[in-house]
Amino acid sequence: MAIELIGLRKRFGNVAVLENIDLHIADGELLALLGPSGSGKTTLLRLIAGLEWPDVGDLVIDGESQLRRGARDRKIGFVFQHYALFRHMSVFDNVAFGLRVRPAAQRPDRAEIQRRVQELLDLVQIGQLARRYPHQLSGGQRQRVALARALAIEPKVLLLDEPFGALDAKVRKDLRKWLRELHDRLRMTTVFVTHDQEEALELADRVVVMGNGRIEQIGSAAEVYHRPSNEFVFGFLGQAIGMPCRIVGGRPEIAGLVIVDPVARISGHERAKLFVRPHDITVTWAADGEAVVKATSPAGPAVRIELAVDGLEAALEAHVPHQVFDSAPVRTGDRVRVSLRRIALFPEGTSDEEGKAALQPVEAAVRLAK
Amino acid sequence: MRDPATLAAVRLTLLVALIVVPLHVIFGLTMAWAVAKFEFRGKSLLISIIDLPFSVSPVVSGLVFVLLFGLQGWFGAWLQVHDIKVIFALPGIVLATLFVTFPFVARELIPLMQEQGTEEEEAAITLGAGFVQTFGRVTLPNIKWALLYGALLCNARAMGEFGAVSVVSGHVRGLTNTIPLHVEILYNEQLVASFAVASLLAMLALVTLVAKSLLEWRIERSRHPDDML
């Protein structure tokens, strides 16, 4: 079922948790709400489920406004972050709960419940655990029970709050893959909340990046990663170094160093912020280079090189692949030339819309020059 | 032991406990539910009120009831006109006992319910359960041992309360004497009989103690089931 969020707003006291949320979620889509804690993503999920109420706006599922319905009548499957399994019930009773609490007229008989629950447990691959209690299960198994329990009510929509947050790395990866397969099989509209960018980018059809109660960007994983629409998104998805720069004659300039090479000319702005990811910085030895190597650290997947660029207060950190570093090593104290393979420029003093238009990450390599 | 006054005292004590404990199970559940699962104005005030009997001497609370319902009290004249006896009668004893046993059930439940949070209830609602189903199938089973424990402590205190009841009861032998009051009277008259009746209370204490340890064990087990496997 398609979900339509129209101008949703929510405050807790004086704190605005959600501001003007407009979002269309297509039927059968697997959508990630990605954001740091406090960005409002969980509140948005709870709002869809009917566990919170918006102050303004409308929520439409399958063409019908849901705001006059409580959580009980929405038929939305919700998987809680800590699973919220009924601790005094067996796995079987947990999954059967949604069927047993139905009004007598719609309640399936015992044999039917037995059959349906077993089917669901088999679907989530824990058929042999029906008689266990939640405290006898591992985290991954609990997650599967929670999912089976939510699916038992034949929901129109499935919502998952930080579905892998409480699991260790190995289980998390397996379960992520498995959930993707399950979604491809069931084709149910699914929304999940996460603060883990990798999880969102890998699992979801589309990613909604949230910050401070607003939607910052909506797009495919590749889009939000490679074409972040603003500083926030760039900074949140992966490591980023931000530097204030001035625009002189249409070209950005950092601390007196002009960024040379093809950069789209920027007009109408005097100041901008330049962002670059550490692995997009290359360093080449040069006696007249504009930077000095302060330190190198070869431990880890890449060599980290700390740079002091002339006239720039903040240190720059470059991540260089080991092969590259080994073939042309630099030492502490060496002068080097710095190139930025990809940058993103965000002019200051623009509205969001203007900003989005102006902010195109530069694909070509640029170099700092005196 | 066969003394009719003693038998009357036992009967009265049992009757009072029988009225007070079920009432507190209901009050305590309601208050703990409200405090633990909802946010509202005046919540801290409610918590202070729940704790009030712990900080007030029972004698003082008894005197307050006399002030309210006694002949010269605020409602005294009205009560007399309608021929309702509160002080020196069963209602007074019940009221005084209710007051001093106010915190036991709620205090036992609040921390447990706070620890358990509201997620299980929310899960039940998203699965289509109504209020009664959520309460009966999810909330209550999770707190039943703690509730019993609270009721047990409440019962022990209700049967053993001396101070507040002493003020409002009037010590009418065979009519408004509870076991503790009766023990005190007998202590001044027939020492042996007093000890005999007191041993009744001591026995109650022992039973309570055993039941309490059993319940503590159950609660511990329902909180940390893994350790017991």
Interface residues (C-beta under 8 A of the other chain):
Chain A: A49 G50 L51 G70 A71 R72 D73 R74 K75 I76 G77 F78 F80 H82 A84 L85 F86 R87 H88 F97 G98 V101 R102 Y133 H135 Q136 R149 A150 A152 I153
Chain B: E119 E120 E122 A123 A124 I125 T126 L127 G128 A129 G130 Q133 R137 V138 P141 N142 S222 P225 D226 L229
